[in-house]
């Protein structure tokens, strides 16, 4: 694909204009080449940065010989459009696909990458592909496997939407399938069969009775959840079904391991066939880490727990302490009317600029 000149990004432009330009480049998961081309081209014009591309993931690094290296990361992809392109601006908010999750954060990172020639830390700016889809496609995971040296750092900041405040750690996410079986029969002679969909009622009853935990870690309270997110069954309009599967998502506190999460849901659904479809352990908040504590102190406000799974967990698995800090309300992610408050774009940029410059 040839570069589209219309996608030229001016990294010195104001943050609203830069975010708007990013939004208007379609970047649905698996279709990030166009935005990756634009990001790579813009960063390659910055003589103080070394730029590496792996697939549709772009890494830009300073190499000043500083004692510490900070990684600032964000994903380039969005979920599918929902009549929310191109961008619009109203009421001091920037609306559009990915404005909140997380092109606003990407814009802040790009702006800083161009502006900060000699920060007090060495900085790795990371813009990666395929975060919104299955983990096997995640650009950060692929980079960790193929070029782990590009992810080396002492502290990482993931620009996930967090209302421009620190959200520490993240929940684990386990997806399972619980299946009931029966025996097929003609629906006109239903008594001759066993209806697997009817048999799934007990699964739903257990979910309705389930009391989710609230778990306090480092003074932060993580709320767990166990919920059906899908159900499938049925053969034809005149057949008693012989199988029904309920897909269930378990969001668990980061103090619980992946193995403990599996053991817990297996116990909850004892007597049923339970199959694990996906399991991503969370990340502890790590508030005692000196880098995390220093950043929180500079912001001057208490951290909050992260409800949901983010790539903070991937950094944690690499032994790199990490936090979520980005503009936008995470509850607006993936919604038709998602937006990023313009004030939060500026707040995140100012906080990171001050910190990276040692002020």
matplotlib code that plots the C-alpha trace (Angstrom):
import matplotlib.pyplot as plt

x = [0.0, 1.3, 1.3, -1.8, -0.5, -3.9, -2.8, 0.2, 0.3, 1.6, 3.0, 3.5, -0.2, -2.5, -3.7, -7.3, -6.2, -3.8, -6.4, -9.0, -6.5, -5.9, -9.6, -10.3, -7.8, -9.8, -8.0, -10.2, -8.4, -6.5, -6.7, -4.1, -1.6, -2.8, -2.6, 0.7, 2.1, 1.1, 2.6, 5.8, 6.2, 5.6, 8.0, 10.7, 11.0, 12.1, 15.9, 16.2, 14.2, 15.2, 12.2, 11.5, 8.5, 7.3, 4.2, 1.9, 3.5, 5.7, 8.4, 10.3, 13.1, 15.4, 19.0, 20.4, 22.2, 19.9, 19.8, 16.2, 14.0, 10.2, 7.9, 4.7, 2.4, -1.0, -2.8, -3.6, -6.7, -10.3, -13.5, -15.7, -17.3, -20.8, -21.8, -19.2, -16.8, -15.5, -14.8, -16.9, -16.2, -18.8, -19.2, -15.4, -15.5, -13.9, -16.3, -15.5, -14.4, -11.5, -11.5, -11.6, -10.2, -7.6, -6.5, -6.6, -3.9, -2.0, -2.1, -0.7, 2.2, 2.9, 2.9, 5.4, 7.6, 8.1, 8.4, 10.7, 14.2, 16.1, 13.9, 15.5, 14.7, 15.2, 11.7, 10.3, 7.1, 5.1, 2.1, 0.8, -1.7, -4.6, -5.4, -9.1, -9.1, -8.0, -4.7, -2.9, -3.0, -1.9, 1.0, 2.5, 2.5, 4.1, 6.7, 7.6, 8.2, 10.1, 11.9, 11.9, 14.7, 12.4, 10.2, 12.9, 12.2, 12.1, 8.5, 5.6, 2.6, -0.3, -2.4, -5.7, -8.6, -8.7, -10.3, -6.8, -6.0, -3.9, -5.7, -3.5, -3.2, -6.1, -8.5, -8.0, -10.4, -11.5, -13.9, -15.4, -18.1, -20.4, -22.3, -25.4, -26.4, -29.7, -31.3, -32.8, -36.4, -39.1, -40.7, -44.1, -43.0, -40.9, -41.4, -39.2, -36.2, -34.2, -34.1, -30.5, -31.6, -34.0, -31.2, -29.2, -31.6, -29.5, -26.4, -28.3, -29.7, -26.2, -25.2, -28.2, -27.4, -23.7, -22.3, -19.3, -16.4, -14.9, -11.2, -9.0, -5.4, -3.0, -6.0, -7.8, -11.0, -11.4, -15.0, -15.3, -18.1, -19.3, -21.8, -23.2, -22.3, -23.7, -25.8, -26.1, -28.2, -30.8, -30.9, -34.1, -37.5, -39.0, -36.2, -35.6, -31.9, -29.3, -26.7, -26.6, -23.6, -23.5, -20.4, -19.4, -17.0, -15.3, -13.5, -11.3, -9.2, -5.5, -4.6, -6.1, -3.9, -5.1, -5.1, -7.1, -9.7, -10.2, -10.5, -13.1, -15.4, -15.0, -16.3, -19.2, -20.3, -19.6, -21.5, -21.3, -18.9, -16.6, -14.2, -11.7, -11.8, -9.5, -7.7, -5.7, -4.4, -4.5, -1.8, -1.3, -1.4, 2.3, 1.9, 5.0, 7.2, 9.3, 8.6, 4.8, 4.9, 6.9, 4.5, 1.5, 3.1, 3.8, 0.1, -0.9, -4.0, -4.9, -4.9, -8.0, -8.4, -8.7, -11.9, -11.1, -8.1, -5.4, -1.9, -0.6, -0.8, 1.6, 4.2, 3.7, 4.5, 7.7, 8.7, 8.1, 5.9, 3.1, 0.0, -3.0, -3.0, -4.9, -7.6, -11.2, -13.8, -13.3, -17.1, -17.5, -15.1, -16.7, -19.9, -21.4, -21.0, -17.6, -15.7, -12.6, -12.8, -10.4, -9.4, -8.2, -6.0, -4.2, -4.1, -2.4, 0.0, 1.0, 1.4, 3.6, 5.6, 6.4, 7.3, 9.5, 11.3, 12.0, 9.9]
y = [0.0, 3.4, 6.1, 8.4, 12.0, 12.9, 10.9, 13.2, 13.7, 17.0, 16.0, 19.6, 20.5, 21.1, 17.9, 18.3, 18.5, 15.6, 13.4, 14.3, 13.4, 9.9, 9.3, 10.0, 7.3, 4.0, 1.6, -1.3, -4.3, -6.2, -3.1, -0.9, -0.6, 2.9, 4.4, 2.6, 4.0, 7.5, 7.1, 5.6, 8.4, 11.1, 9.6, 8.9, 12.7, 13.2, 13.0, 12.3, 9.1, 5.6, 4.1, 0.3, -1.3, -4.8, -5.6, -2.7, -2.0, 1.1, 1.6, 4.9, 5.3, 7.9, 6.7, 9.3, 7.0, 7.9, 5.8, 4.8, 4.0, 4.7, 2.9, 4.8, 2.6, 2.6, 0.6, 1.9, -0.3, 0.3, -1.8, -1.6, 1.8, 2.5, 5.6, 7.5, 8.6, 11.2, 13.1, 15.9, 18.5, 19.9, 21.0, 20.8, 17.1, 15.3, 12.6, 9.8, 6.1, 5.5, 9.0, 7.5, 4.0, 5.0, 7.5, 10.4, 8.6, 7.8, 11.5, 12.6, 10.1, 11.2, 14.8, 14.2, 12.0, 14.9, 17.6, 16.1, 16.2, 15.6, 14.2, 13.2, 9.5, 7.5, 6.9, 4.2, 5.2, 2.2, 2.1, -1.4, -3.3, -5.7, -5.0, -5.2, -8.8, -12.2, -12.2, -14.3, -11.3, -8.7, -6.6, -6.1, -9.9, -10.5, -7.9, -9.5, -12.8, -11.5, -8.3, -8.4, -5.9, -3.2, -3.5, -3.2, -0.6, 0.3, 1.5, 1.5, 3.8, 2.4, 5.2, 3.4, 5.7, 6.3, 9.7, 11.2, 9.6, 6.6, 3.3, 0.6, -3.0, -4.7, -7.6, -11.0, -12.3, -15.9, -17.1, -20.6, -22.6, -24.7, -27.4, -29.4, -32.4, -34.1, -36.4, -35.4, -36.1, -34.6, -31.7, -33.2, -36.1, -34.1, -36.6, -39.0, -36.7, -34.7, -30.9, -29.7, -26.0, -26.7, -28.4, -25.2, -23.5, -24.7, -23.0, -19.7, -20.2, -20.6, -17.4, -15.5, -16.7, -16.0, -13.4, -11.7, -10.8, -7.4, -7.7, -5.0, -4.9, -2.0, -0.1, -0.5, -2.4, -4.7, -5.9, -9.3, -10.5, -13.8, -13.4, -15.2, -13.5, -15.9, -19.0, -21.3, -24.4, -25.8, -27.9, -27.0, -25.6, -29.0, -30.8, -31.2, -30.0, -32.4, -29.8, -26.3, -24.2, -21.1, -18.8, -17.2, -14.5, -14.3, -11.0, -11.8, -9.8, -9.6, -11.4, -14.6, -16.6, -18.0, -21.5, -20.4, -18.7, -22.0, -23.9, -21.5, -21.6, -25.4, -25.5, -23.1, -25.3, -28.7, -31.4, -29.7, -29.9, -26.8, -25.9, -23.0, -20.8, -18.0, -17.0, -13.7, -13.2, -9.7, -7.5, -6.4, -2.7, -2.6, 0.7, 0.1, 0.1, 3.3, 4.4, 3.9, 5.7, 8.6, 9.1, 9.0, 11.5, 13.9, 13.7, 14.5, 12.3, 8.8, 6.0, 3.9, 0.2, -0.7, -2.6, -4.6, -6.3, -4.2, -4.8, -3.6, -7.3, -8.0, -5.6, -7.0, -10.5, -9.1, -7.8, -4.2, -2.2, -0.5, 1.7, 2.9, 6.6, 8.2, 10.6, 9.5, 7.6, 3.8, 3.2, 5.0, 2.6, 0.9, 2.9, 4.8, 8.2, 7.7, 10.9, 12.3, 15.5, 18.1, 19.1, 15.6, 15.5, 18.6, 17.3, 14.0, 15.8, 18.3, 15.7, 13.5, 16.4, 17.7, 14.2, 13.3, 16.7, 16.2, 19.2]
z = [0.0, -0.9, 1.7, 1.5, 1.7, 3.3, 6.3, 7.1, 10.8, 12.2, 15.6, 16.5, 16.0, 19.0, 20.6, 19.4, 15.8, 16.2, 17.9, 15.2, 12.5, 14.0, 14.5, 10.8, 9.6, 9.7, 12.0, 12.8, 14.2, 11.4, 9.3, 11.0, 8.1, 7.1, 10.5, 11.2, 8.0, 9.1, 12.6, 11.3, 8.7, 11.3, 13.9, 11.3, 10.8, 14.4, 14.3, 18.1, 17.8, 16.6, 14.9, 14.4, 12.8, 13.4, 11.4, 12.2, 15.5, 15.7, 18.3, 18.7, 21.3, 22.6, 23.3, 25.6, 28.0, 30.9, 34.1, 33.7, 30.7, 30.6, 28.2, 27.1, 25.2, 23.4, 20.8, 17.3, 16.6, 17.2, 17.3, 14.1, 13.3, 14.5, 12.5, 14.5, 11.7, 11.0, 14.2, 15.6, 18.3, 20.6, 24.2, 24.8, 23.8, 20.8, 19.5, 17.1, 16.8, 19.2, 20.6, 24.1, 23.5, 22.8, 20.1, 22.5, 24.5, 21.3, 20.3, 23.7, 23.3, 19.7, 20.7, 23.6, 21.3, 19.0, 21.6, 24.2, 22.7, 26.0, 28.7, 32.0, 31.3, 28.1, 26.7, 24.5, 22.7, 21.7, 19.2, 18.6, 16.7, 17.4, 21.1, 20.6, 19.4, 20.7, 22.6, 20.0, 17.6, 20.1, 18.8, 22.2, 22.8, 19.4, 20.1, 23.5, 21.6, 18.6, 19.9, 23.7, 23.8, 22.4, 25.5, 28.1, 30.7, 34.3, 34.4, 31.9, 31.4, 29.3, 27.9, 28.4, 29.2, 33.0, 33.4, 33.4, 36.7, 37.7, 37.6, 39.1, 38.2, 36.3, 36.8, 35.3, 32.7, 32.3, 29.7, 30.0, 28.3, 30.4, 28.4, 29.1, 27.0, 26.2, 23.7, 20.4, 19.5, 17.3, 19.0, 18.4, 20.7, 23.1, 25.9, 24.0, 24.2, 26.8, 26.2, 26.7, 26.7, 29.6, 31.4, 31.2, 33.6, 36.6, 35.1, 34.9, 38.4, 39.8, 38.1, 39.5, 43.0, 42.8, 45.2, 43.7, 45.9, 46.6, 47.2, 48.8, 47.6, 48.6, 49.7, 46.3, 46.1, 43.0, 42.3, 40.7, 38.4, 37.0, 34.1, 31.2, 28.0, 25.4, 24.9, 22.0, 21.4, 19.1, 15.9, 14.1, 14.8, 15.2, 17.1, 20.8, 21.2, 22.6, 23.5, 25.0, 25.8, 28.0, 27.6, 30.9, 31.7, 35.1, 36.0, 39.0, 41.4, 40.5, 43.8, 42.3, 39.9, 36.6, 38.1, 41.1, 38.9, 36.9, 40.2, 41.4, 38.4, 38.2, 41.8, 41.0, 38.1, 39.7, 37.9, 34.5, 31.7, 32.0, 29.2, 29.4, 26.3, 27.3, 30.5, 31.0, 34.6, 36.0, 37.4, 41.0, 41.6, 42.7, 44.5, 46.6, 43.5, 43.7, 40.1, 40.6, 44.0, 42.5, 39.6, 41.9, 44.2, 41.3, 40.2, 43.8, 43.9, 45.1, 42.6, 41.6, 40.8, 37.1, 36.3, 33.3, 31.7, 30.1, 28.7, 32.1, 32.8, 29.9, 31.3, 34.7, 33.4, 31.9, 35.3, 34.4, 36.9, 35.0, 35.4, 33.4, 32.8, 29.9, 28.8, 28.5, 30.6, 30.2, 30.5, 27.1, 25.3, 22.3, 22.5, 19.6, 21.3, 22.7, 23.3, 25.0, 27.0, 25.6, 29.1, 29.8, 26.7, 28.0, 31.6, 30.6, 28.3, 30.9, 33.7, 31.5, 30.1, 33.6, 34.9, 31.9, 32.2, 35.9, 36.9]

ax = plt.figure().add_subplot(projection="3d")
ax.plot(x, y, z, "-o")
ax.set_aspect("equal")
plt.show()
